[in-house]
Amino acid sequence: MKKKLLYTLFFLFFSQVIFAQCAMCRAVVEQGGDEVAEGINNGIVYLMFFPYLIIGVAIFFLYRNWKKNKT
């Protein structure tokens, strides 16, 4: 179990940054150039960070509550 968690954390935090656009953003990127593409990529990464943050905080509080009730 610990190995699975370790591998998951490793791939989550140490994977390469992937630069991609959604289908709706492609037309904007083609018209705007490299600066617009970089901005859209950064926006996508920014928007994807918060769901993971919320889930992580929720797991932390659930674990803390479980640990408190266990003892």
C-alpha positions as CSV (number, residue, x, y, z in Angstrom):
1,M,0.0,0.0,0.0
2,K,2.8,2.4,0.8
3,K,4.5,1.7,-2.5
4,K,1.3,2.6,-4.4
5,L,1.0,5.8,-2.5
6,L,4.6,6.7,-3.1
7,Y,4.4,6.0,-6.8
8,T,1.2,8.1,-7.0
9,L,2.8,11.0,-5.2
10,F,5.9,10.7,-7.4
11,F,4.0,10.8,-10.6
12,L,1.7,13.6,-9.4
13,F,4.4,15.9,-8.3
14,F,7.4,15.1,-10.5
15,S,5.8,14.5,-13.9
16,Q,6.7,16.8,-16.7
17,V,4.5,19.9,-17.3
18,I,2.2,19.2,-20.2
19,F,1.3,22.1,-22.5
20,A,-2.0,21.5,-24.3
21,Q,-5.1,23.5,-25.2
22,C,-8.8,22.5,-25.3
23,A,-10.6,22.5,-28.6
24,M,-12.3,25.8,-27.9
25,C,-9.0,27.6,-27.2
26,R,-7.2,26.3,-30.3
27,A,-8.6,29.0,-32.6
28,V,-7.5,31.7,-30.1
29,V,-4.0,30.3,-29.9
30,E,-3.6,30.0,-33.6
31,Q,-4.5,33.7,-34.0
32,G,-2.6,35.0,-31.0
33,G,0.8,33.4,-31.2
34,D,3.2,32.2,-28.6
35,E,2.4,34.7,-25.8
36,V,-1.3,33.9,-26.0
37,A,-0.6,30.2,-26.0
38,E,1.6,30.4,-22.9
39,G,-1.0,32.5,-21.1
40,I,-3.8,29.9,-21.9
41,N,-1.5,27.1,-20.8
42,N,-0.8,28.8,-17.5
43,G,-4.5,29.5,-17.0
44,I,-5.4,25.8,-17.5
45,V,-2.7,24.8,-15.0
46,Y,-4.0,27.4,-12.5
47,L,-7.6,26.2,-12.9
48,M,-6.6,22.6,-12.4
49,F,-4.6,23.3,-9.2
50,F,-7.6,24.2,-7.0
51,P,-9.7,21.0,-7.3
52,Y,-6.6,19.0,-6.2
53,L,-6.0,21.5,-3.4
54,I,-9.6,21.2,-2.2
55,I,-9.4,17.4,-2.3
56,G,-6.1,17.4,-0.5
57,V,-7.4,19.6,2.3
58,A,-10.6,17.5,2.6
59,I,-8.5,14.3,2.9
60,F,-6.3,15.9,5.5
61,F,-9.3,16.9,7.7
62,L,-10.9,13.5,7.2
63,Y,-7.7,11.7,8.2
64,R,-7.2,14.0,11.2
65,N,-10.9,13.4,12.3
66,W,-10.5,9.6,11.8
67,K,-7.2,9.6,13.8
68,K,-8.8,11.6,16.6
69,N,-11.8,9.2,16.9
70,K,-9.6,6.2,16.7
71,T,-7.7,7.0,20.0
